[in-house]
Amino acid sequence: MPTVTASSPGKMTPSERLRTAAFLGFALMVGLCGEYYLTNVAVNKNPTSEPDLMEATRSAQPLLEALEKYHADNGLYPTTLDSLTAADLHSLLGRHGFLYSARKGDWVYKSDTCVAREKQLEGWILKPVKEYQKEIDEYKRECVTGYRAYQLQSGDFPRDPQTRYTERWAYFDSQTKQWSLGWCTDNGRRRQEIGMNGICRWRSRGQSAVW
């Protein structure tokens, strides 16, 4: 007669461990989605977000016009705002904390060799962030001649005491020609970040704006 061995008390079977892991993964995903949704609602309902967004779009208008002039003259947008001439920026007084970037799909390469070289910068990169970013910047100077489209992120809005772990900014996409709110939240304990429309620039990191 065959015997049946019962599992030891307190010891989970493989199927039980799998179900537990799936449940914990689902709970984590729900928690993150809930945090994302609630933060997005809080940012959009913040009474200062709308006037801050309007002020950022107003201050950026001369820069947008300079970029469009550059595009009209050259057929592409520049790879850096420092490529704009002083005449293009006559109505901009000083730097305003803008971050200027483009998706890789909008990069225009100087040669097929540059296209092949770009693939070496993708995938699993086991290098310090600063060293890797330096390589990216050097590659762009040598191989990227301009952008077909770009994104512009304003400097951070003034910090709201009610949401002190959330940074907010204005974000412009040249393809849609639309401004939108961007944000990044950090709970301050686990250093876990969630954000949308741009990148996080916490002052404690000492990061400086591109322009």
N, C-alpha and C positions, 0 to 999 in steps of 0.2 A: 504494500500500500504506500503510495507516495506521501512524503511529508511536506508540510507547508511551514516555512520559516517566517515568522512575523518580524517586522522591522523593530529594531530596538527603540524603546521610548526616547523621544527627544532627538532621534536621528532621522533626517529627511531622506526620502528616496530620490533618485535622479529626477524623476518626473516632478516631484514636489519642489525640488530646488529650481527647476526650470520655470515652473509656474510662479514661484516666489520672485525670481529675477525678473520675469516678464511683468509682474504686478508692480514691482518697485520702479522698473523703467517707465511704465505707463504713468505711475504716480508722479515721477519726476518731470515727465513731459507735460503733464497737466499743470503742475505747479509752475513751470517756466512759462507756459502759454498764459496762465492766469496772471502772472507777474507782468508779462509783456503787455497784456491787454489793459490791466489796471494802470500801469505807468503811462501808456499811450493816452488813455482817457484823462489822466491827471494832467499831463502836459498840455493837451489840447484845451482843457477846461481852465487851465491856469489863466487868471485875468491879465497877467503881464505878457503872456506868450504872443498874443495878437499884436499889441503895440510894438513889442520888441522885434517881431517879424517884419512889420511895416518899416521900422527904422532901419533894419539891416538891408532890406531891399532898396530903400531910398539911397543909402550910402553906397551901395554896390552898383548903382545904375551907371555912373561914369566908367567903372571898370568893365561892365558888360558892353558898353558902347565901344570902348577901346578894343576889346576882344573881337567884336564884329568888324571893326575897321581893319584890324590885322587880318581877319579871315577874308575880307573883300580884297585886300591887297595881295595876299599870299596863297589863297585857296585852301588854307588849313589854319587851325588854331595853334598857337605856340605851345611848346612843351613846358615852358616856364613863364611866369608873369614878368620875369626880369627881361624877357625878350621884347616887351612893349617899350616903345620909345618914350622919351620925356614928353614929346608933343602929344602922344596918344593919351597921356595921363595928366594933362595940364590941369584938369579939374579935380584930381585926387590929391589930397593933402596928407602925405605920410602913409604909413602902412596901417591896415585895419584888421589884421589877424585872419585874412582869408586863406583858406586851403584850396589849392587848385590842382585838379587831377583829372585823369581820364581812364576809362576801362581799357584793358589790353586790346579788346576787339576794335577800339577806335584809334590805336596807335598806327602811324604810317611809318614804315621802315625804309631805310635808305638803300638796302640791298637784300638779295636772297641770303647772303651770308649772315646778315643781321637777324633774319627770320630764324635761321638754324641756330644761331647763338642764343636767341631768346629762350629756346626750349631747355637750355642748360640751367636756366634760372627757375624752372618750375619743378614741381614734385617735392620730395622729402629733402629739405635742406637742413643739414646739421651744422648750422653756423649761428653765432650770436646775432641778435636782431640788428644791431648797429652795423656790423660788418656786412651783413646781407643787404641792408638798405643802401650802404655805400656802393656795393656792386651794382644794384639796380640803378642808382643815380648815374654812375659812370657809364653803364650800358645805354641809358637813355640819351646821354650827351653824345655818345658816339654813333648810335644807330637809329634813334627815333627822330624823324624830321618834323613831325607835327602831329596834331590830333584832328580827327574828323568831328569829334564832339567832346564835351568836357563837363565836369561837375565843379561847382563852386560852393564851398562851405564857409559861412561867416565865422567870425570869432564868437566865443561863447557869450550868451546873454548874461546879464547880471544874475548872480546866484539868488535863488528864492529860498528864504529861510525855511519855508514849509516843506520844501523838497531838496534838502541840502545835499543829498546823494545823487542828484540828477542834474546833468549839464544839458543845456538847450542851445540850439543854434538855428540859423536859416540855411536852407539847402536849395541850390538851383541846378537844374539839369537842362543843358542846352538843347537836347533833343525834344523835350516836351515844352521848353520855354516856360516852365512853371517853377514857382517857389513853394517850398513846403517846410514844415517844422522837422528838425532832427533832434534826437536826444540820445543820451547814454546814461544808464543808471548803474550805481555801484552801491551794494549794501554796506560797504565799509568794514565788513568782518571777513567774509570768505573771499573778498576781492573778485566776486563774480559779476561780470558785466553783461548787460543786455542793451542793445541800442538799435537805432534805425536812422537812415539818411545821413551818412557820413561816418566819421571815426571819432572815438573818444580821445579827449585831450585833457586829462586831469592835470591840474596845475602842479600837484605834488610830484609828477614825473619829470617836471622841468622841460617839457616839450615846448618848442617855439613854433609859432605859425610860419607858414611858408612865405606869406606876403601880407 
